[in-house]
């Protein structure tokens, strides 16, 4: 098996393990649930890319491509929720607000599943399979970057006004999530949009490093939640 796929499978398994640990540490905490969901989706994202690169069947490759694009979309979705409630709520979350946040994601799912609308031709060249993305990929890109930007806005605003342990926690969070977002967006969002699909295996690898760092300081360090 290709070494890059092996790395992706390992990253996926470790992210699943880390997500389970975060969930189980406090399964009633919205912070644990939302952040654990971010890590869980990162694991699915990594697994999806590995399976996409591994298969030599174009139809199976298409389904795995859909799965990892949905998983990446969910990362932004859950990150936004996490940023709203961590380390304290920015505002009261009502059903109407949840629905408003959910609608763009549901629209993204629709465009992912419309044949040849966002995901175009799939080129099988195992283990370096590629997707030709349509111009409508910009919709997906805008969704992801907008949700991440809003999430960072909430975190930075809280950091600027916080003191003590909250400020320390937010500092760790901003460092880790900024690194994960930069590398993930570069290798799996921007470069594919420019026609370079060969480096998509790199994005998930950085999530493990940054999320493990962040999890340690937020949930297991002396400044834990």
Backbone as numpy.savetxt, mean C-alpha at the origin, in Angstrom:
# Nx Ny Nz CAx CAy CAz Cx Cy Cz
13.37 -21.18 -9.41 12.53 -19.98 -9.41 13.40 -18.72 -9.41
12.94 -17.70 -10.07 13.66 -16.43 -10.14 13.88 -15.85 -8.74
15.09 -15.38 -8.47 15.44 -14.87 -7.15 14.57 -13.68 -6.74
14.16 -12.88 -7.72 13.32 -11.72 -7.41 11.95 -12.16 -6.91
11.43 -13.24 -7.50 10.15 -13.78 -7.03 10.28 -14.38 -5.64
11.40 -15.05 -5.39 11.62 -15.61 -4.06 11.61 -14.50 -3.02
12.28 -13.40 -3.33 12.30 -12.25 -2.41 10.89 -11.73 -2.18
10.09 -11.64 -3.26 8.72 -11.15 -3.13 7.87 -12.08 -2.28
8.04 -13.39 -2.44 7.28 -14.35 -1.62 7.68 -14.22 -0.14
8.96 -14.04 0.11 9.43 -13.88 1.49 8.88 -12.59 2.09
8.95 -11.50 1.33 8.41 -10.22 1.79 6.93 -10.34 2.09
6.21 -11.03 1.22 4.78 -11.22 1.41 4.49 -11.97 2.70
5.20 -13.08 2.92 4.99 -13.89 4.13 5.31 -13.10 5.39
6.39 -12.33 5.36 6.78 -11.54 6.53 5.78 -10.41 6.79
5.26 -9.81 5.73 4.24 -8.77 5.92 2.95 -9.36 6.50
2.56 -10.55 6.03 1.39 -11.22 6.60 1.60 -11.50 8.08
2.80 -11.95 8.43 3.12 -12.24 9.83 3.08 -10.97 10.67
3.69 -9.91 10.16 3.71 -8.64 10.88 2.30 -8.09 11.06
1.48 -8.18 10.03 0.09 -7.71 10.12 -0.67 -8.47 11.19
-0.46 -9.79 11.25 -1.14 -10.62 12.26 -0.72 -10.22 13.67
0.57 -9.95 13.84 1.06 -9.55 15.16 0.44 -8.22 15.59
0.35 -7.27 14.67 -0.24 -5.96 14.98 -1.71 -6.11 15.32
-2.43 -6.90 14.54 -3.86 -7.14 14.82 -4.04 -7.74 16.21
-3.29 -8.80 16.49 -3.49 -9.55 17.73 -3.04 -8.77 18.96
-2.13 -7.83 18.79 -1.67 -7.05 19.94 -2.81 -6.25 20.56
-3.71 -5.76 19.73 -4.88 -5.03 20.24 -5.97 -5.04 19.16
-6.71 -6.16 19.05 -7.68 -6.31 17.95 -8.86 -5.35 18.01
-9.02 -4.63 19.12 -10.13 -3.69 19.24 -9.71 -2.25 18.92
-8.43 -2.05 18.70 -7.91 -0.71 18.42 -8.05 -0.37 16.94
-8.66 0.77 16.66 -8.77 1.23 15.28 -7.41 1.48 14.66
-6.46 1.93 15.48 -5.10 2.17 14.99 -4.46 0.87 14.55
-4.56 -0.16 15.39 -3.99 -1.46 15.05 -4.67 -2.06 13.82
-5.98 -1.94 13.76 -6.73 -2.50 12.63 -6.36 -1.81 11.32
-6.32 -0.48 11.33 -6.03 0.25 10.09 -4.58 0.06 9.65
-3.64 0.12 10.60 -2.24 -0.05 10.21 -1.95 -1.50 9.85
-2.56 -2.44 10.61 -2.41 -3.84 10.26 -2.96 -4.13 8.87
-4.03 -3.44 8.50 -4.62 -3.61 7.17 -3.69 -3.08 6.09
-3.00 -1.98 6.38 -2.00 -1.45 5.43 -0.93 -2.51 5.16
-0.43 -3.12 6.23 0.63 -4.13 6.08 0.09 -5.38 5.39
-1.13 -5.79 5.75 -1.75 -6.95 5.11 -1.87 -6.74 3.60
-2.32 -5.56 3.21 -2.47 -5.25 1.78 -1.11 -5.18 1.09
-0.09 -4.74 1.83 1.26 -4.74 1.26 1.72 -6.17 0.99
1.32 -7.10 1.87 1.64 -8.50 1.66 0.94 -9.06 0.43
-0.34 -8.72 0.26 -1.10 -9.16 -0.91 -0.50 -8.55 -2.18
-0.12 -7.29 -2.09 0.51 -6.59 -3.21 1.78 -7.32 -3.65
2.62 -7.66 -2.68 3.86 -8.37 -2.97 3.59 -9.75 -3.57
2.64 -10.47 -2.98 2.27 -11.80 -3.48 1.73 -11.70 -4.91
0.89 -10.70 -5.15 0.31 -10.53 -6.48 1.36 -10.28 -7.55
2.33 -9.44 -7.22 3.40 -9.16 -8.19 4.23 -10.41 -8.45
4.52 -11.17 -7.38 5.30 -12.41 -7.54 4.57 -13.40 -8.44
3.27 -13.57 -8.22 2.50 -14.52 -9.02 2.33 -14.02 -10.46
2.21 -12.72 -10.63 2.13 -12.14 -11.97 3.41 -12.43 -12.75
4.54 -12.26 -12.10 5.82 -12.49 -12.76 6.07 -13.98 -12.99
5.46 -14.82 -12.15 5.74 -16.26 -12.17 4.95 -17.00 -13.26
3.71 -16.58 -13.51 2.85 -17.32 -14.43 3.23 -17.12 -15.89
2.91 -18.13 -16.69 3.12 -18.01 -18.14 1.79 -18.04 -18.89
0.70 -17.83 -18.15 -0.65 -17.79 -18.72 -1.15 -16.35 -18.69
-1.52 -15.80 -19.83 -1.90 -14.39 -19.91 -3.15 -14.08 -19.11
-4.10 -15.00 -19.06 -5.34 -14.76 -18.30 -5.09 -14.76 -16.80
-4.25 -15.69 -16.35 -3.89 -15.72 -14.93 -3.09 -14.47 -14.57
-2.20 -14.07 -15.46 -1.41 -12.86 -15.23 -2.32 -11.64 -15.09
-3.36 -11.58 -15.91 -4.30 -10.46 -15.84 -4.98 -10.40 -14.48
-5.41 -11.56 -13.98 -6.08 -11.57 -12.67 -5.14 -11.18 -11.55
-3.90 -11.64 -11.62 -2.95 -11.24 -10.58 -2.62 -9.75 -10.66
-2.58 -9.22 -11.89 -2.35 -7.78 -12.05 -3.49 -7.00 -11.40
-4.71 -7.44 -11.63 -5.86 -6.79 -11.00 -5.76 -6.85 -9.48
-5.36 -8.01 -8.98 -5.26 -8.19 -7.52 -4.23 -7.23 -6.93
-3.05 -7.12 -7.55 -2.05 -6.25 -6.92 -2.35 -4.77 -7.10
-3.09 -4.41 -8.13 -3.50 -3.00 -8.23 -4.59 -2.67 -7.21
-5.48 -3.61 -6.96 -6.49 -3.40 -5.92 -5.82 -3.34 -4.55
-4.87 -4.24 -4.30 -4.16 -4.25 -3.01 -3.43 -2.93 -2.77
-2.77 -2.41 -3.80 -2.07 -1.13 -3.66 -3.06 0.00 -3.42
-4.22 -0.07 -4.09 -5.26 0.92 -3.84 -5.77 0.88 -2.41
-5.86 -0.34 -1.86 -6.29 -0.49 -0.47 -5.25 0.03 0.51
-3.97 -0.05 0.14 -2.93 0.52 1.00 -3.20 2.00 1.22
-3.47 2.73 0.14 -3.77 4.16 0.25 -5.05 4.39 1.04
-6.05 3.55 0.82 -7.34 3.66 1.50 -7.18 3.51 3.01
-6.51 2.45 3.44 -6.34 2.21 4.88 -5.34 3.19 5.50
-4.34 3.62 4.71 -3.40 4.62 5.24 -4.12 5.92 5.56
-5.07 6.30 4.73 -5.83 7.52 4.99 -6.61 7.39 6.30
-7.25 6.25 6.52 -7.97 6.04 7.77 -7.01 6.06 8.96
-5.86 5.41 8.79 -4.86 5.40 9.85 -4.43 6.81 10.20
-4.18 7.63 9.20 -3.71 9.00 9.44 -4.77 9.86 10.13
-6.03 9.52 9.91 -7.11 10.28 10.54 -7.19 9.99 12.03
-6.93 8.75 12.43 -7.13 8.36 13.84 -5.84 8.25 14.64
-4.68 8.33 13.98 -3.42 8.16 14.70 -2.72 9.49 14.94
-2.17 9.71 16.13 -2.35 8.92 17.36 -3.64 9.29 18.09
-4.34 10.28 17.53 -5.67 10.66 18.03 -6.48 11.11 16.82
-7.78 11.14 16.95 -8.64 11.43 15.81 -8.56 12.90 15.38
-8.45 13.09 14.08 -8.46 14.45 13.53 -9.87 15.02 13.55
-10.85 14.15 13.41 -12.26 14.55 13.46 -13.10 13.30 13.71
-14.37 13.50 14.00 -15.28 12.38 14.21 -15.58 11.72 12.86
-15.39 10.41 12.81 -15.63 9.67 11.58 -17.07 9.18 11.55
-17.86 9.75 10.66 -19.26 9.36 10.50 -19.40 8.39 9.33
-20.57 7.77 9.22 -20.82 6.86 8.11 -20.75 7.60 6.77
-21.21 8.84 6.77 -21.18 9.64 5.54 -19.75 9.89 5.09
-18.84 10.15 6.05 -17.44 10.40 5.71 -16.76 9.12 5.22
-17.10 8.01 5.86 -16.55 6.72 5.42 -16.99 6.44 3.99
-18.25 6.69 3.70 -18.79 6.47 2.36 -18.11 7.37 1.34
-17.86 8.62 1.73 -17.20 9.57 0.82 -15.78 9.11 0.50
-15.09 8.55 1.49 -13.74 8.05 1.27 -13.77 6.77 0.43
-14.83 5.99 0.60 -14.93 4.70 -0.08 -15.25 4.83 -1.57
-16.05 5.83 -1.95 -16.51 5.97 -3.33 -15.37 5.99 -4.36
-14.33 6.84 -4.18 -13.24 6.84 -5.17 -12.57 5.47 -5.31
-12.41 4.77 -4.18 -11.79 3.44 -4.25 -12.65 2.47 -5.06
-13.97 2.52 -4.85 -14.87 1.66 -5.61 -14.80 1.97 -7.11
-14.66 3.24 -7.44 -14.51 3.63 -8.85 -13.21 3.09 -9.43
-12.17 3.09 -8.60 -10.88 2.54 -9.04 -11.01 1.05 -9.34
-11.73 0.32 -8.48 -11.94 -1.11 -8.72 -12.64 -1.33 -10.05
-13.62 -0.49 -10.34 -14.36 -0.62 -11.60 -13.44 -0.45 -12.80
-12.59 0.59 -12.77 -11.72 0.81 -13.94 -10.66 -0.28 -14.06
-10.30 -0.90 -12.93 -9.34 -2.00 -12.99 -9.95 -3.20 -13.71
-11.25 -3.42 -13.52 -11.89 -4.61 -14.08 -12.48 -4.39 -15.47
-12.60 -3.15 -15.91 -13.08 -2.93 -17.29 -11.99 -3.37 -18.26
-12.29 -4.32 -19.14 -11.27 -4.83 -20.07 -10.62 -3.72 -20.90
-9.29 -3.72 -20.89 -8.48 -2.81 -21.71 -8.70 -1.33 -21.39
-9.31 -1.04 -20.25 -9.53 0.36 -19.90 -8.31 0.95 -19.20
-7.79 0.25 -18.21 -6.57 0.69 -17.54 -5.44 -0.30 -17.80
-5.73 -1.57 -17.59 -4.75 -2.62 -17.85 -4.89 -3.05 -19.30
-3.88 -2.77 -20.09 -3.93 -3.10 -21.51 -3.33 -4.46 -21.81
-2.50 -4.51 -22.81 -1.90 -5.78 -23.24 -0.91 -6.30 -22.20
-0.95 -7.61 -21.99 0.00 -8.26 -21.09 1.00 -9.05 -21.92
2.27 -8.78 -21.70 3.33 -9.47 -22.42 3.93 -10.54 -21.52
3.84 -11.80 -21.95 4.38 -12.90 -21.17 5.83 -13.14 -21.56
6.70 -12.92 -20.59 8.13 -13.17 -20.77 8.68 -13.57 -19.41
8.10 -14.65 -18.87 8.40 -15.11 -17.52 9.91 -15.22 -17.30
10.45 -14.68 -16.19 9.75 -14.07 -15.05 9.66 -12.55 -15.11
9.69 -12.00 -16.30 9.63 -10.53 -16.43 8.39 -10.11 -17.22
7.24 -10.67 -16.85 6.00 -10.31 -17.52 5.72 -8.82 -17.34
5.05 -8.23 -18.32 4.79 -6.79 -18.26 3.36 -6.46 -18.66
2.88 -5.33 -18.17 1.57 -4.81 -18.53 1.77 -3.52 -19.32
1.05 -3.39 -20.42 1.01 -2.12 -21.13 -0.16 -1.32 -20.56
0.15 -0.25 -19.88 -0.89 0.55 -19.22 -1.49 1.57 -20.17
-2.80 1.73 -20.07 -3.49 2.70 -20.90 -3.37 4.10 -20.31
-3.75 5.10 -21.08 -3.66 6.49 -20.60 -4.55 6.73 -19.39
-5.60 5.91 -19.23 -6.50 6.05 -18.08 -5.84 5.64 -16.77
-4.63 5.10 -16.86 -3.87 4.77 -15.64 -3.65 6.01 -14.78
-3.72 7.18 -15.41 -3.54 8.43 -14.67 -4.64 8.59 -13.61
-5.82 8.02 -13.85 -6.91 8.08 -12.86 -6.49 7.33 -11.60
-5.96 6.14 -11.80 -5.48 5.33 -10.67 -4.35 6.05 -9.94
-3.43 6.62 -10.71 -2.30 7.34 -10.13 -2.77 8.51 -9.27
-3.72 9.28 -9.79 -4.24 10.43 -9.05 -4.96 9.99 -7.78
-5.71 8.90 -7.86 -6.37 8.37 -6.66 -5.34 8.04 -5.59
-4.33 7.26 -5.96 -3.34 6.81 -4.99 -2.59 8.00 -4.38
-2.07 8.88 -5.22 -1.28 10.00 -4.73 -2.12 10.98 -3.91
-3.37 11.17 -4.29 -4.25 12.08 -3.55 -4.53 11.54 -2.15
-4.86 10.25 -2.05 -5.15 9.66 -0.75 -3.91 9.69 0.15
-2.75 9.38 -0.43 -1.53 9.41 0.36 -1.21 10.84 0.79
-1.40 11.81 -0.09 -1.11 13.21 0.23 -2.02 13.71 1.35
-3.30 13.36 1.29 -4.22 13.77 2.35 -3.82 13.14 3.67
-3.42 11.86 3.61 -2.97 11.19 4.82 -1.75 11.87 5.42
-0.79 12.22 4.58 0.40 12.92 5.08 0.04 14.30 5.63
-0.94 14.94 5.03 -1.38 16.24 5.52 -1.87 16.12 6.96
-2.68 15.12 7.24 -3.18 14.92 8.61 -2.04 14.63 9.58
-1.11 13.77 9.17 0.00 13.41 10.05 0.93 14.60 10.31
1.24 15.35 9.27 2.13 16.51 9.43 1.47 17.58 10.28
0.17 17.80 10.08 -0.56 18.78 10.88 -0.53 18.41 12.36
-0.73 17.13 12.65 -0.68 16.67 14.04 0.73 16.79 14.61
1.72 16.45 13.78 3.11 16.54 14.23 3.46 17.98 14.61
3.01 18.93 13.82 3.33 20.34 14.07 2.72 20.85 15.36
1.61 20.26 15.77 0.91 20.75 16.96 1.06 19.84 18.17
1.81 18.75 18.03 1.92 17.77 19.12 3.19 17.96 19.93
3.18 17.39 21.10 4.34 17.40 21.98 4.47 16.02 22.62
5.63 15.78 23.24 5.81 14.56 24.00 5.75 13.30 23.16
5.11 12.27 23.71 5.09 10.95 23.07 4.39 10.97 21.72
3.34 11.78 21.58 2.64 11.87 20.30 3.56 12.40 19.21
4.35 13.37 19.54 5.28 13.94 18.55 6.34 12.91 18.15
6.82 12.15 19.12 7.80 11.10 18.83 7.20 10.03 17.93
5.99 9.59 18.26 5.32 8.57 17.44 5.08 9.07 16.02
4.67 10.30 15.90 4.41 10.87 14.58 5.70 11.03 13.78
6.78 11.32 14.46 8.07 11.44 13.78 8.48 10.10 13.16
8.38 9.02 13.95 8.69 7.69 13.44 7.77 7.33 12.26
6.50 7.65 12.43 5.51 7.31 11.41 5.78 8.03 10.10
6.06 9.32 10.18 6.31 10.10 8.97 7.57 9.63 8.25
8.62 9.31 8.99 9.85 8.83 8.37 9.60 7.53 7.61
8.95 6.59 8.28 8.74 5.27 7.68 7.79 5.31 6.50
6.66 5.97 6.67 5.67 5.99 5.59 6.14 6.82 4.40
6.91 7.87 4.66 7.45 8.68 3.56 8.41 7.84 2.72
9.26 7.06 3.38 10.20 6.21 2.65 9.47 5.14 1.84
8.50 4.47 2.48 7.74 3.42 1.79 6.98 3.99 0.60
6.39 5.16 0.79 5.61 5.79 -0.29 6.51 6.22 -1.44
7.66 6.79 -1.12 8.58 7.25 -2.16 9.03 6.09 -3.05
9.53 5.03 -2.42 10.04 3.91 -3.21 8.91 3.14 -3.90
7.81 2.94 -3.19 6.68 2.24 -3.79 6.12 2.98 -4.98
5.94 4.30 -4.83 5.38 5.11 -5.92 6.36 5.20 -7.09
7.64 5.26 -6.79 8.64 5.36 -7.86 8.67 4.10 -8.72
8.83 2.94 -8.07 9.01 1.69 -8.81 7.70 1.09 -9.33
6.59 1.39 -8.67 5.35 0.70 -9.03 4.25 1.62 -9.55
4.52 2.91 -9.56 3.50 3.84 -10.04 4.05 4.73 -11.16
5.13 5.45 -10.86 5.67 6.41 -11.81 6.41 5.73 -12.97
7.35 4.84 -12.64 8.12 4.17 -13.71 7.23 3.35 -14.65
6.27 2.57 -14.13 5.36 1.86 -15.05 4.57 2.82 -15.94
4.19 3.97 -15.41 3.46 4.95 -16.20 4.34 5.48 -17.33
5.66 5.48 -17.11 6.60 5.94 -18.13 7.06 4.81 -19.04
6.51 3.61 -18.82 6.82 2.48 -19.69 7.85 1.50 -19.16
8.35 1.72 -17.95 9.34 0.81 -17.35 8.64 -0.08 -16.32
8.38 -1.33 -16.71 7.68 -2.27 -15.82 8.62 -3.28 -15.19
9.90 -3.20 -15.49 10.84 -4.22 -15.07 11.22 -4.14 -13.59
10.97 -3.00 -12.96 11.41 -2.82 -11.57 10.27 -2.87 -10.56
9.10 -3.39 -10.98 7.97 -3.41 -10.05 8.21 -4.32 -8.86
9.15 -5.23 -8.96 9.42 -6.15 -7.86 10.12 -5.44 -6.69
10.65 -4.25 -6.93 11.40 -3.55 -5.88 10.51 -2.84 -4.87
9.39 -2.29 -5.33 8.53 -1.51 -4.44 8.13 -2.22 -3.16
7.58 -3.45 -3.25 7.16 -4.16 -2.04 8.29 -4.44 -1.06
9.51 -4.60 -1.57 10.64 -4.92 -0.69 10.87 -3.81 0.33
10.69 -2.57 -0.09 10.92 -1.45 0.82 9.82 -1.34 1.87
8.61 -1.85 1.55 7.53 -1.77 2.54 7.87 -2.59 3.77
8.48 -3.75 3.57 8.80 -4.60 4.71 9.77 -3.90 5.65
10.81 -3.30 5.09 11.82 -2.63 5.90 11.21 -1.47 6.68
10.47 -0.63 6.00 9.92 0.57 6.64 8.79 0.24 7.60
7.92 -0.70 7.24 6.81 -1.06 8.12 7.30 -1.79 9.36
8.35 -2.60 9.22 8.92 -3.28 10.39 9.52 -2.26 11.35
10.23 -1.29 10.79 10.80 -0.20 11.60 9.70 0.56 12.33
8.67 0.91 11.59 7.57 1.69 12.15 6.82 0.88 13.21
6.57 -0.39 12.94 5.83 -1.24 13.87 6.57 -1.38 15.19
7.89 -1.54 15.11 8.67 -1.69 16.33 8.54 -0.46 17.23
8.69 0.72 16.65 8.66 1.93 17.45 7.25 2.30 17.92
6.23 1.91 17.16 4.87 2.28 17.55 4.25 1.29 18.52
4.57 0.00 18.35 3.84 -1.01 19.10 4.69 -1.81 20.09
6.02 -1.76 19.99 6.84 -2.60 20.85 7.95 -1.84 21.57
8.20 -0.61 21.17 9.21 0.22 21.82 8.63 0.81 23.11
9.44 1.45 23.91 8.95 2.05 25.16 7.95 3.16 24.90
7.96 3.71 23.67 6.99 4.74 23.31 5.79 4.14 22.59
5.53 2.84 22.85 4.48 2.16 22.10 3.10 2.67 22.46
2.13 2.31 21.57 0.74 2.72 21.76 0.10 1.87 22.86
